[in-house]
Amino acid sequence: MTLKDKLAAHRIYMLLGSLFITSLVVSNLIFQKFFYWYPFDFEIFGSKLFEISVGILPYPITFLITDLISEIYGKKRANDVVVTGIFASLFSLLIIKMGSVVPATPWSYVSNETFQIVFGNSMIAVFASMLTYLFAQFIDIQIYHFWKRLTQGKHLWLRNNFSTWFSQFVDTFTIVFLLCSFGIIDWANFKGLLISGFIFKVLIAVIDTPFLYLGVYLFRRRFKLKVNEEIDLLESDVIEQ
């Protein structure tokens, strides 16, 4: 690779990493609000399809990004982005804690009580959810590269969906379990929210597959990569698994 290509690959990697971190941090801050989308007149254990947390909206983006990084930059670079995202989330919690400790002025638009309602459940619940998310992302990356090795870099749709489906089930189960455990939602909604959230993520994973194909195509065309080739950011050449 030329120096120009090397710099371009670094910049794109940093951009993808920043999008991943932003999506992760935001999803951990907004997860307490639930929304509805009823494309079907159907209920599962008392919950209609779909009644889900808004925190689920950025999550598919993070899995799409890690799959793209895994495909182009390799397993280690994908793991690095996940770990960096966890540190960013921890830092955001520290800032939230500082914001909750300092007293609000009498004329503050957001009072101490309002701030506590919005972010009060974040500290413990988000910390636990981050550990779960870290586990789910590592599972996603491991399964992705398992299928990549098995198929010798072919059948991109297979590893993209299979890795995301399994890891998203682990993540959805644990997140809903934590929300019920901390009393944010009632246990009566556990089964419905679990299945509804998982089905929603499966649909998103199927929808984002063409975008992954497009991203991989653009990368391979820009950096002249062959099937199963990855960009090593620490070396001057493209490596092949």
FIKOLZA-1660 file (N, C-alpha, C; in steps of 0.1 Angstrom, whole numbers, plus 5000, padded with zeros to 4 digits):
% residues 241
   i   px   py   pz ch aa at
   1 5008 4988 5000  A  M  N
   1 5000 5000 5000  A  M CA
   1 5009 5013 5000  A  M  C
   2 5004 5023 4993  A  T  N
   2 5011 5035 4993  A  T CA
   2 5009 5043 5006  A  T  C
   3 5017 5053 5009  A  L  N
   3 5015 5061 5021  A  L CA
   3 5001 5068 5021  A  L  C
   4 4997 5072 5009  A  K  N
   4 4984 5078 5008  A  K CA
   4 4973 5069 5012  A  K  C
   5 4974 5056 5007  A  D  N
   5 4964 5046 5010  A  D CA
   5 4964 5043 5025  A  D  C
   6 4976 5042 5030  A  K  N
   6 4978 5039 5045  A  K CA
   6 4971 5049 5053  A  K  C
   7 4973 5062 5050  A  L  N
   7 4967 5073 5058  A  L CA
   7 4951 5073 5056  A  L  C
   8 4947 5070 5044  A  A  N
   8 4932 5069 5042  A  A CA
   8 4926 5058 5050  A  A  C
   9 4933 5046 5050  A  A  N
   9 4928 5035 5058  A  A CA
   9 4927 5038 5073  A  A  C
  10 4937 5046 5078  A  H  N
  10 4937 5050 5092  A  H CA
  10 4925 5059 5095  A  H  C
  11 4923 5069 5086  A  R  N
  11 4913 5079 5088  A  R CA
  11 4899 5072 5088  A  R  C
  12 4897 5063 5079  A  I  N
  12 4884 5056 5078  A  I CA
  12 4882 5047 5091  A  I  C
  13 4893 5041 5095  A  Y  N
  13 4892 5033 5107  A  Y CA
  13 4888 5041 5119  A  Y  C
  14 4894 5053 5120  A  M  N
  14 4891 5062 5131  A  M CA
  14 4876 5067 5130  A  M  C
  15 4872 5070 5118  A  L  N
  15 4858 5074 5116  A  L CA
  15 4848 5064 5120  A  L  C
  16 4851 5051 5116  A  L  N
  16 4842 5040 5120  A  L CA
  16 4842 5038 5135  A  L  C
  17 4854 5039 5141  A  G  N
  17 4855 5038 5155  A  G CA
  17 4847 5049 5163  A  G  C
  18 4848 5061 5158  A  S  N
  18 4840 5072 5164  A  S CA
  18 4825 5070 5163  A  S  C
  19 4821 5065 5152  A  L  N
  19 4806 5062 5150  A  L CA
  19 4802 5051 5160  A  L  C
  20 4810 5041 5161  A  F  N
  20 4807 5030 5170  A  F CA
  20 4806 5035 5185  A  F  C
  21 4816 5043 5189  A  I  N
  21 4816 5048 5203  A  I CA
  21 4804 5057 5205  A  I  C
  22 4801 5066 5196  A  T  N
  22 4790 5075 5198  A  T CA
  22 4777 5067 5199  A  T  C
  23 4775 5057 5190  A  S  N
  23 4763 5049 5191  A  S CA
  23 4762 5041 5204  A  S  C
  24 4773 5036 5209  A  L  N
  24 4773 5028 5221  A  L CA
  24 4770 5037 5233  A  L  C
  25 4776 5049 5234  A  V  N
  25 4774 5057 5246  A  V CA
  25 4760 5063 5246  A  V  C
  26 4755 5067 5234  A  V  N
  26 4741 5072 5233  A  V CA
  26 4731 5062 5237  A  V  C
  27 4733 5049 5232  A  S  N
  27 4723 5039 5235  A  S CA
  27 4722 5036 5250  A  S  C
  28 4734 5037 5257  A  N  N
  28 4734 5035 5271  A  N CA
  28 4727 5046 5279  A  N  C
  29 4726 5058 5273  A  L  N
  29 4720 5069 5280  A  L CA
  29 4705 5071 5278  A  L  C
  30 4700 5065 5267  A  I  N
  30 4686 5067 5263  A  I CA
  30 4677 5055 5265  A  I  C
  31 4683 5044 5271  A  F  N
  31 4676 5031 5270  A  F CA
  31 4663 5030 5279  A  F  C
  32 4661 5040 5288  A  Q  N
  32 4650 5039 5297  A  Q CA
  32 4636 5043 5290  A  Q  C
  33 4637 5050 5278  A  K  N
  33 4625 5053 5271  A  K CA
  33 4621 5041 5262  A  K  C
  34 4608 5038 5262  A  F  N
  34 4603 5028 5253  A  F CA
  34 4594 5034 5242  A  F  C
  35 4594 5028 5230  A  F  N
  35 4586 5033 5220  A  F CA
  35 4579 5021 5213  A  F  C
  36 4569 5025 5205  A  Y  N
  36 4561 5014 5198  A  Y CA
  36 4562 5016 5183  A  Y  C
  37 4561 5005 5176  A  W  N
  37 4560 5004 5162  A  W CA
  37 4552 4992 5158  A  W  C
  38 4540 4994 5153  A  Y  N
  38 4531 4983 5151  A  Y CA
  38 4529 4980 5136  A  Y  C
  39 4539 4973 5129  A  P  N
  39 4537 4970 5115  A  P CA
  39 4528 4958 5114  A  P  C
  40 4526 4950 5125  A  F  N
  40 4517 4938 5125  A  F CA
  40 4508 4939 5136  A  F  C
  41 4496 4934 5135  A  D  N
  41 4486 4933 5146  A  D CA
  41 4488 4920 5153  A  D  C
  42 4499 4919 5161  A  F  N
  42 4503 4907 5167  A  F CA
  42 4509 4909 5181  A  F  C
  43 4506 4900 5190  A  E  N
  43 4511 4901 5204  A  E CA
  43 4519 4889 5207  A  E  C
  44 4529 4891 5215  A  I  N
  44 4537 4880 5220  A  I CA
  44 4538 4881 5236  A  I  C
  45 4532 4872 5243  A  F  N
  45 4532 4873 5258  A  F CA
  45 4527 4886 5263  A  F  C
  46 4517 4892 5256  A  G  N
  46 4511 4904 5261  A  G CA
  46 4518 4917 5255  A  G  C
  47 4529 4915 5248  A  S  N
  47 4536 4927 5242  A  S CA
  47 4534 4927 5227  A  S  C
  48 4530 4938 5222  A  K  N
  48 4527 4939 5207  A  K CA
  48 4541 4941 5200  A  K  C
  49 4541 4936 5188  A  L  N
  49 4553 4939 5179  A  L CA
  49 4551 4952 5173  A  L  C
  50 4560 4962 5176  A  F  N
  50 4571 4961 5185  A  F CA
  50 4570 4971 5196  A  F  C
  51 4573 4968 5208  A  E  N
  51 4574 4977 5219  A  E CA
  51 4588 4975 5225  A  E  C
  52 4597 4984 5222  A  I  N
  52 4611 4982 5225  A  I CA
  52 4617 4995 5230  A  I  C
  53 4629 4994 5237  A  S  N
  53 4636 5005 5242  A  S CA
  53 4643 5013 5230  A  S  C
  54 4643 5026 5232  A  V  N
  54 4649 5035 5221  A  V CA
  54 4664 5032 5221  A  V  C
  55 4670 5026 5232  A  G  N
  55 4684 5023 5232  A  G CA
  55 4688 5012 5222  A  G  C
  56 4677 5005 5217  A  I  N
  56 4680 4995 5207  A  I CA
  56 4683 5001 5193  A  I  C
  57 4679 5013 5191  A  L  N
  57 4681 5020 5178  A  L CA
  57 4695 5021 5173  A  L  C
  58 4705 5025 5181  A  P  N
  58 4718 5026 5177  A  P CA
  58 4726 5013 5177  A  P  C
  59 4720 5003 5184  A  Y  N
  59 4728 4990 5185  A  Y CA
  59 4731 4983 5172  A  Y  C
  60 4721 4982 5163  A  P  N
  60 4724 4976 5150  A  P CA
  60 4736 4982 5142  A  P  C
  61 4737 4996 5144  A  I  N
  61 4748 5003 5138  A  I CA
  61 4761 4998 5143  A  I  C
  62 4762 4996 5156  A  T  N
  62 4775 4991 5162  A  T CA
  62 4779 4977 5157  A  T  C
  63 4769 4968 5156  A  F  N
  63 4772 4955 5151  A  F CA
  63 4776 4955 5136  A  F  C
  64 4770 4964 5128  A  L  N
  64 4773 4966 5114  A  L CA
  64 4788 4971 5113  A  L  C
  65 4791 4981 5122  A  I  N
  65 4805 4986 5121  A  I CA
  65 4815 4976 5125  A  I  C
  66 4813 4968 5136  A  T  N
  66 4822 4958 5140  A  T CA
  66 4824 4947 5129  A  T  C
  67 4813 4944 5123  A  D  N
  67 4814 4934 5112  A  D CA
  67 4822 4939 5100  A  D  C
  68 4820 4952 5097  A  L  N
  68 4828 4958 5086  A  L CA
  68 4843 4959 5090  A  L  C
  69 4846 4963 5102  A  I  N
  69 4859 4964 5106  A  I CA
  69 4866 4950 5107  A  I  C
  70 4858 4940 5111  A  S  N
  70 4863 4926 5112  A  S CA
  70 4867 4922 5097  A  S  C
  71 4858 4925 5088  A  E  N
  71 4860 4921 5074  A  E CA
  71 4872 4927 5068  A  E  C
  72 4874 4940 5070  A  I  N
  72 4884 4948 5063  A  I CA
  72 4897 4949 5071  A  I  C
  73 4896 4951 5084  A  Y  N
  73 4908 4954 5093  A  Y CA
  73 4912 4942 5101  A  Y  C
  74 4903 4932 5103  A  G  N
  74 4907 4920 5111  A  G CA
  74 4901 4920 5125  A  G  C
  75 4903 4908 5131  A  K  N
  75 4897 4906 5144  A  K CA
  75 4902 4915 5155  A  K  C
  76 4916 4917 5155  A  K  N
  76 4922 4925 5166  A  K CA
  76 4917 4939 5165  A  K  C
  77 4916 4945 5154  A  R  N
  77 4912 4959 5153  A  R CA
  77 4897 4960 5157  A  R  C
  78 4889 4950 5154  A  A  N
  78 4875 4950 5158  A  A CA
  78 4874 4950 5174  A  A  C
  79 4882 4941 5180  A  N  N
  79 4882 4940 5194  A  N CA
  79 4887 4953 5201  A  N  C
  80 4897 4960 5195  A  D  N
  80 4902 4972 5200  A  D CA
  80 4891 4983 5200  A  D  C
  81 4882 4983 5190  A  V  N
  81 4872 4993 5190  A  V CA
  81 4861 4990 5201  A  V  C
  82 4858 4978 5203  A  V  N
  82 4849 4974 5213  A  V CA
  82 4854 4978 5227  A  V  C
  83 4867 4975 5230  A  V  N
  83 4873 4979 5243  A  V CA
  83 4873 4994 5245  A  V  C
  84 4876 5001 5234  A  T  N
  84 4876 5016 5235  A  T CA
  84 4862 5021 5238  A  T  C
  85 4852 5015 5232  A  G  N
  85 4839 5019 5234  A  G CA
  85 4834 5017 5249  A  G  C
  86 4839 5007 5255  A  I  N
  86 4836 5004 5269  A  I CA
  86 4842 5015 5278  A  I  C
  87 4855 5019 5275  A  F  N
  87 4861 5029 5283  A  F CA
  87 4854 5042 5281  A  F  C
  88 4849 5045 5269  A  A  N
  88 4842 5057 5266  A  A CA
  88 4829 5057 5274  A  A  C
  89 4822 5046 5275  A  S  N
  89 4810 5045 5283  A  S CA
  89 4812 5047 5297  A  S  C
  90 4823 5041 5303  A  L  N
  90 4826 5043 5317  A  L CA
  90 4829 5058 5320  A  L  C
  91 4836 5064 5311  A  F  N
  91 4839 5079 5312  A  F CA
  91 4826 5087 5312  A  F  C
  92 4817 5083 5304  A  S  N
  92 4804 5090 5303  A  S CA
  92 4796 5089 5316  A  S  C
  93 4797 5077 5322  A  L  N
  93 4791 5075 5335  A  L CA
  93 4797 5083 5346  A  L  C
  94 4810 5085 5345  A  L  N
  94 4817 5094 5355  A  L CA
  94 4812 5108 5354  A  L  C
  95 4810 5113 5342  A  I  N
  95 4805 5126 5340  A  I CA
  95 4791 5127 5345  A  I  C
  96 4783 5117 5342  A  I  N
  96 4769 5117 5347  A  I CA
  96 4769 5118 5363  A  I  C
  97 4777 5110 5369  A  K  N
  97 4778 5110 5384  A  K CA
  97 4782 5124 5389  A  K  C
  98 4791 5130 5382  A  M  N
  98 4795 5144 5386  A  M CA
  98 4783 5154 5385  A  M  C
  99 4776 5152 5374  A  G  N
  99 4764 5160 5371  A  G CA
  99 4753 5158 5382  A  G  C
 100 4752 5146 5387  A  S  N
 100 4742 5143 5397  A  S CA
 100 4745 5148 5411  A  S  C
 101 4758 5150 5413  A  V  N
 101 4763 5154 5427  A  V CA
 101 4762 5169 5428  A  V  C
 102 4765 5177 5418  A  V  N
 102 4765 5191 5420  A  V CA
 102 4750 5196 5420  A  V  C
 103 4747 5205 5429  A  P  N
 103 4733 5210 5431  A  P CA
 103 4728 5219 5419  A  P  C
 104 4716 5218 5416  A  A  N
 104 4710 5226 5405  A  A CA
 104 4706 5239 5411  A  A  C
 105 4707 5250 5403  A  T  N
 105 4703 5263 5407  A  T CA
 105 4688 5264 5407  A  T  C
 106 4682 5273 5415  A  P  N
 106 4667 5274 5415  A  P CA
 106 4661 5277 5401  A  P  C
 107 4669 5283 5392  A  W  N
 107 4663 5287 5379  A  W CA
 107 4667 5277 5368  A  W  C
 108 4674 5266 5372  A  S  N
 108 4678 5256 5363  A  S CA
 108 4666 5249 5356  A  S  C
 109 4667 5248 5343  A  Y  N
 109 4656 5242 5335  A  Y CA
 109 4654 5227 5339  A  Y  C
 110 4666 5221 5342  A  V  N
 110 4665 5207 5346  A  V CA
 110 4669 5207 5361  A  V  C
 111 4659 5202 5369  A  S  N
 111 4661 5202 5384  A  S CA
 111 4668 5190 5388  A  S  C
 112 4672 5189 5400  A  N  N
 112 4679 5177 5406  A  N CA
 112 4670 5165 5404  A  N  C
 113 4657 5167 5407  A  E  N
 113 4648 5155 5406  A  E CA
 113 4646 5150 5391  A  E  C
 114 4645 5160 5382  A  T  N
 114 4644 5156 5368  A  T CA
 114 4656 5148 5363  A  T  C
 115 4668 5154 5367  A  F  N
 115 4681 5147 5363  A  F CA
 115 4682 5133 5369  A  F  C
 116 4677 5132 5381  A  Q  N
 116 4677 5119 5388  A  Q CA
 116 4668 5109 5381  A  Q  C
 117 4656 5114 5377  A  I  N
 117 4647 5105 5370  A  I CA
 117 4653 5100 5357  A  I  C
 118 4659 5109 5349  A  V  N
 118 4664 5105 5336  A  V CA
 118 4677 5097 5337  A  V  C
 119 4686 5100 5346  A  F  N
 119 4699 5094 5347  A  F CA
 119 4701 5086 5360  A  F  C
 120 4691 5086 5369  A  G  N
 120 4693 5080 5382  A  G CA
 120 4695 5065 5381  A  G  C
 121 4689 5058 5371  A  N  N
 121 4691 5044 5370  A  N CA
 121 4702 5040 5361  A  N  C
 122 4709 5050 5356  A  S  N
 122 4720 5047 5346  A  S CA
 122 4732 5041 5352  A  S  C
 123 4736 5045 5364  A  M  N
 123 4749 5041 5370  A  M CA
 123 4751 5026 5371  A  M  C
 124 4742 5019 5378  A  I  N
 124 4743 5005 5380  A  I CA
 124 4739 4997 5368  A  I  C
 125 4727 5001 5363  A  A  N
 125 4721 4994 5351  A  A CA
 125 4730 4995 5339  A  A  C
 126 4735 5007 5336  A  V  N
 126 4743 5009 5324  A  V CA
 126 4756 5002 5326  A  V  C
 127 4762 5002 5338  A  F  N
 127 4775 4995 5340  A  F CA
 127 4773 4980 5337  A  F  C
 128 4762 4975 5342  A  A  N
 128 4759 4960 5340  A  A CA
 128 4756 4958 5325  A  A  C
 129 4749 4967 5319  A  S  N
 129 4746 4964 5305  A  S CA
 129 4758 4966 5296  A  S  C
 130 4768 4974 5300  A  M  N
 130 4780 4975 5293  A  M CA
 130 4788 4963 5293  A  M  C
 131 4789 4956 5305  A  L  N
 131 4796 4944 5306  A  L CA
 131 4789 4933 5297  A  L  C
 132 4776 4933 5297  A  T  N
 132 4768 4924 5288  A  T CA
 132 4771 4927 5273  A  T  C
 133 4771 4940 5270  A  Y  N
 133 4773 4944 5256  A  Y CA
 133 4787 4940 5252  A  Y  C
 134 4797 4942 5261  A  L  N
 134 4811 4938 5258  A  L CA
 134 4812 4923 5254  A  L  C
 135 4805 4915 5263  A  F  N
 135 4805 4901 5260  A  F CA
 135 4798 4898 5247  A  F  C
 136 4787 4904 5244  A  A  N
 136 4779 4902 5232  A  A CA
 136 4788 4905 5219  A  A  C
 137 4795 4917 5220  A  Q  N
 137 4803 4921 5209  A  Q CA
 137 4814 4911 5207  A  Q  C
 138 4821 4907 5217  A  F  N
 138 4832 4897 5215  A  F CA
 138 4827 4884 5210  A  F  C
 139 4814 4880 5214  A  I  N
 139 4808 4868 5208  A  I CA
 139 4806 4870 5193  A  I  C
 140 4801 4882 5190  A  D  N
 140 4798 4885 5176  A  D CA
 140 4811 4884 5167  A  D  C
 141 4822 4890 5172  A  I  N
 141 4834 4890 5165  A  I CA
 141 4840 4876 5164  A  I  C
 142 4839 4868 5174  A  Q  N
 142 4844 4854 5174  A  Q CA
 142 4837 4846 5164  A  Q  C
 143 4823 4847 5164  A  I  N
 143 4815 4839 5155  A  I CA
 143 4817 4844 5141  A  I  C
 144 4818 4857 5139  A  Y  N
 144 4821 4862 5126  A  Y CA
 144 4833 4856 5119  A  Y  C
 145 4844 4856 5127  A  H  N
 145 4857 4851 5121  A  H CA
 145 4857 4836 5121  A  H  C
 146 4849 4829 5129  A  F  N
 146 4848 4815 5127  A  F CA
 146 4842 4811 5114  A  F  C
 147 4831 4818 5110  A  W  N
 147 4825 4816 5097  A  W CA
 147 4833 4821 5085  A  W  C
 148 4841 4832 5088  A  K  N
 148 4850 4837 5078  A  K CA
 148 4861 4827 5074  A  K  C
 149 4866 4821 5085  A  R  N
 149 4876 4810 5082  A  R CA
 149 4870 4798 5076  A  R  C
 150 4858 4794 5080  A  L  N
 150 4852 4782 5075  A  L CA
 150 4848 4784 5060  A  L  C
 151 4844 4795 5057  A  T  N
 151 4840 4798 5043  A  T CA
 151 4851 4804 5034  A  T  C
 152 4863 4805 5040  A  Q  N
 152 4874 4811 5033  A  Q CA
 152 4871 4825 5027  A  Q  C
 153 4864 4833 5035  A  G  N
 153 4861 4847 5031  A  G CA
 153 4849 4848 5022  A  G  C
 154 4842 4837 5019  A  K  N
 154 4830 4838 5010  A  K CA
 154 4818 4839 5019  A  K  C
 155 4806 4840 5012  A  H  N
 155 4793 4841 5019  A  H CA
 155 4792 4851 5030  A  H  C
 156 4795 4863 5027  A  L  N
 156 4795 4874 5036  A  L CA
 156 4782 4875 5044  A  L  C
 157 4770 4873 5037  A  W  N
 157 4757 4873 5043  A  W CA
 157 4756 4864 5055  A  W  C
 158 4762 4852 5053  A  L  N
 158 4761 4841 5063  A  L CA
 158 4767 4845 5076  A  L  C
 159 4780 4850 5076  A  R  N
 159 4787 4853 5088  A  R CA
 159 4781 4866 5094  A  R  C
 160 4777 4875 5086  A  N  N
 160 4771 4888 5091  A  N CA
 160 4758 4885 5099  A  N  C
 161 4749 4877 5094  A  N  N
 161 4737 4874 5101  A  N CA
 161 4738 4864 5112  A  N  C
 162 4745 4853 5110  A  F  N
 162 4747 4843 5121  A  F CA
 162 4753 4849 5133  A  F  C
 163 4764 4857 5131  A  S  N
 163 4771 4862 5143  A  S CA
 163 4762 4872 5150  A  S  C
 164 4755 4881 5142  A  T  N
 164 4747 4891 5148  A  T CA
 164 4735 4885 5155  A  T  C
 165 4728 4875 5150  A  W  N
 165 4717 4870 5156  A  W CA
 165 4720 4864 5169  A  W  C
 166 4730 4856 5170  A  F  N
 166 4733 4849 5183  A  F CA
 166 4738 4859 5193  A  F  C
 167 4746 4868 5190  A  S  N
 167 4751 4878 5199  A  S CA
 167 4740 4888 5204  A  S  C
 168 4731 4891 5195  A  Q  N
 168 4720 4900 5198  A  Q CA
 168 4710 4894 5207  A  Q  C
 169 4708 4880 5206  A  F  N
 169 4700 4873 5216  A  F CA
 169 4705 4874 5230  A  F  C
 170 4719 4872 5231  A  V  N
 170 4725 4872 5244  A  V CA
 170 4724 4886 5250  A  V  C
 171 4726 4896 5241  A  D  N
 171 4725 4910 5246  A  D CA
 171 4711 4914 5250  A  D  C
 172 4701 4910 5241  A  T  N
 172 4687 4914 5244  A  T CA
 172 4682 4907 5257  A  T  C
 173 4685 4894 5259  A  F  N
 173 4681 4887 5271  A  F CA
 173 4686 4894 5283  A  F  C
 174 4699 4897 5283  A  T  N
 174 4705 4903 5295  A  T CA
 174 4701 4917 5298  A  T  C
 175 4699 4925 5288  A  I  N
 175 4694 4939 5290  A  I CA
 175 4680 4939 5295  A  I  C
 176 4671 4931 5290  A  V  N
 176 4657 4930 5295  A  V CA
 176 4657 4925 5309  A  V  C
 177 4666 4915 5312  A  F  N
 177 4667 4909 5325  A  F CA
 177 4671 4920 5335  A  F  C
 178 4681 4928 5331  A  L  N
 178 4686 4938 5340  A  L CA
 178 4675 4949 5343  A  L  C
 179 4668 4953 5332  A  L  N
 179 4658 4963 5334  A  L CA
 179 4647 4958 5343  A  L  C
 180 4643 4945 5342  A  C  N
 180 4634 4939 5352  A  C CA
 180 4639 4939 5366  A  C  C
 181 4652 4935 5367  A  S  N
 181 4658 4933 5380  A  S CA
 181 4659 4946 5387  A  S  C
 182 4662 4957 5380  A  F  N
 182 4663 4970 5387  A  F CA
 182 4650 4977 5388  A  F  C
 183 4639 4970 5384  A  G  N
 183 4625 4976 5386  A  G CA
 183 4622 4987 5376  A  G  C
 184 4629 4988 5365  A  I  N
 184 4626 4998 5355  A  I CA
 184 4614 4994 5347  A  I  C
 185 4613 4981 5344  A  I  N
 185 4601 4975 5338  A  I CA
 185 4596 4963 5346  A  I  C
 186 4583 4960 5344  A  D  N
 186 4577 4949 5352  A  D CA
 186 4581 4935 5346  A  D  C
 187 4583 4925 5355  A  W  N
 187 4586 4912 5350  A  W CA
 187 4576 4906 5341  A  W  C
 188 4564 4911 5342  A  A  N
 188 4553 4906 5333  A  A CA
 188 4556 4908 5319  A  A  C
 189 4564 4919 5316  A  N  N
 189 4568 4922 5303  A  N CA
 189 4580 4915 5298  A  N  C
 190 4586 4907 5306  A  F  N
 190 4600 4902 5303  A  F CA
 190 4600 4894 5290  A  F  C
 191 4591 4884 5289  A  K  N
 191 4591 4875 5277  A  K CA
 191 4587 4883 5264  A  K  C
 192 4577 4891 5265  A  G  N
 192 4573 4898 5254  A  G CA
 192 4584 4908 5248  A  G  C
 193 4590 4915 5258  A  L  N
 193 4601 4924 5254  A  L CA
 193 4613 4917 5248  A  L  C
 194 4616 4905 5254  A  L  N
 194 4627 4897 5249  A  L CA
 194 4625 4893 5235  A  L  C
 195 4614 4887 5232  A  I  N
 195 4611 4882 5219  A  I CA
 195 4610 4893 5209  A  I  C
 196 4602 4903 5213  A  S  N
 196 4600 4915 5204  A  S CA
 196 4613 4922 5201  A  S  C
 197 4621 4924 5211  A  G  N
 197 4634 4930 5208  A  G CA
 197 4643 4922 5200  A  G  C
 198 4643 4909 5202  A  F  N
 198 4652 4900 5194  A  F CA
 198 4647 4900 5179  A  F  C
 199 4634 4898 5177  A  I  N
 199 4629 4898 5163  A  I CA
 199 4632 4911 5156  A  I  C
 200 4631 4922 5163  A  F  N
 200 4634 4935 5157  A  F CA
 200 4649 4936 5153  A  F  C
 201 4658 4931 5162  A  K  N
 201 4672 4931 5158  A  K CA
 201 4675 4922 5147  A  K  C
 202 4668 4910 5146  A  V  N
 202 4670 4901 5135  A  V CA
 202 4666 4908 5122  A  V  C
 203 4655 4915 5122  A  L  N
 203 4650 4922 5110  A  L CA
 203 4660 4933 5106  A  L  C
 204 4666 4940 5115  A  I  N
 204 4676 4950 5112  A  I CA
 204 4688 4944 5107  A  I  C
 205 4692 4932 5112  A  A  N
 205 4704 4925 5108  A  A CA
 205 4703 4921 5093  A  A  C
 206 4691 4917 5089  A  V  N
 206 4688 4913 5075  A  V CA
 206 4688 4926 5067  A  V  C
 207 4682 4937 5072  A  I  N
 207 4682 4949 5064  A  I CA
 207 4696 4955 5062  A  I  C
 208 4704 4954 5072  A  D  N
 208 4718 4960 5071  A  D CA
 208 4728 4952 5062  A  D  C
 209 4724 4940 5059  A  T  N
 209 4733 4931 5051  A  T CA
 209 4737 4938 5038  A  T  C
 210 4728 4944 5030  A  P  N
 210 4732 4950 5018  A  P CA
 210 4741 4962 5020  A  P  C
 211 4740 4969 5031  A  F  N
 211 4749 4980 5035  A  F CA
 211 4763 4974 5038  A  F  C
 212 4764 4963 5044  A  L  N
 212 4777 4957 5047  A  L CA
 212 4783 4953 5033  A  L  C
 213 4775 4947 5024  A  Y  N
 213 4781 4943 5011  A  Y CA
 213 4786 4956 5004  A  Y  C
 214 4778 4967 5005  A  L  N
 214 4782 4979 4998  A  L CA
 214 4795 4984 5005  A  L  C
 215 4796 4984 5018  A  G  N
 215 4808 4989 5025  A  G CA
 215 4820 4981 5021  A  G  C
 216 4819 4967 5021  A  V  N
 216 4830 4958 5018  A  V CA
 216 4834 4960 5003  A  V  C
 217 4824 4962 4994  A  Y  N
 217 4827 4964 4980  A  Y CA
 217 4835 4977 4978  A  Y  C
 218 4831 4988 4985  A  L  N
 218 4838 5001 4984  A  L CA
 218 4852 5000 4989  A  L  C
 219 4854 4993 5000  A  F  N
 219 4867 4991 5006  A  F CA
 219 4876 4983 4997  A  F  C
 220 4871 4972 4992  A  R  N
 220 4880 4964 4983  A  R CA
 220 4883 4971 4970  A  R  C
 221 4874 4979 4965  A  R  N
 221 4877 4986 4953  A  R CA
 221 4887 4997 4956  A  R  C
 222 4886 5005 4967  A  R  N
 222 4895 5016 4970  A  R CA
 222 4909 5011 4973  A  R  C
 223 4910 5000 4980  A  F  N
 223 4923 4995 4985  A  F CA
 223 4928 4983 4977  A  F  C
 224 4920 4979 4967  A  K  N
 224 4924 4968 4958  A  K CA
 224 4926 4955 4966  A  K  C
 225 4916 4952 4974  A  L  N
 225 4917 4940 4983  A  L CA
 225 4911 4928 4976  A  L  C
 226 4916 4916 4978  A  K  N
 226 4910 4904 4973  A  K CA
 226 4901 4898 4983  A  K  C
 227 4894 4888 4980  A  V  N
 227 4885 4881 4990  A  V CA
 227 4894 4876 5001  A  V  C
 228 4890 4878 5013  A  N  N
 228 4897 4873 5025  A  N CA
 228 4910 4881 5028  A  N  C
 229 4912 4892 5022  A  E  N
 229 4924 4900 5025  A  E CA
 229 4920 4911 5035  A  E  C
 230 4929 4915 5044  A  E  N
 230 4926 4925 5054  A  E CA
 230 4937 4935 5054  A  E  C
 231 4934 4947 5058  A  I  N
 231 4944 4958 5059  A  I CA
 231 4950 4957 5073  A  I  C
 232 4963 4956 5073  A  D  N
 232 4970 4956 5086  A  D CA
 232 4975 4971 5088  A  D  C
 233 4970 4978 5098  A  L  N
 233 4973 4992 5100  A  L CA
 233 4987 4993 5105  A  L  C
 234 4993 4983 5110  A  L  N
 234 5007 4984 5116  A  L CA
 234 5018 4980 5106  A  L  C
 235 5013 4975 5094  A  E  N
 235 5023 4971 5084  A  E CA
 235 5021 4979 5072  A  E  C
 236 5030 4978 5063  A  S  N
 236 5029 4985 5050  A  S CA
 236 5022 4978 5039  A  S  C
 237 5019 4965 5042  A  D  N
 237 5013 4957 5031  A  D CA
 237 4999 4951 5036  A  D  C
 238 4991 4947 5026  A  V  N
 238 4979 4940 5029  A  V CA
 238 4982 4925 5033  A  V  C
 239 4976 4920 5043  A  I  N
 239 4979 4906 5047  A  I CA
 239 4967 4897 5044  A  I  C
 240 4969 4885 5042  A  E  N
 240 4958 4875 5038  A  E CA
 240 4958 4864 5049  A  E  C
 241 4946 4861 5054  A  Q  N
 241 4945 4851 5064  A  Q CA
 241 4947 4837 5058  A  Q  C
% end
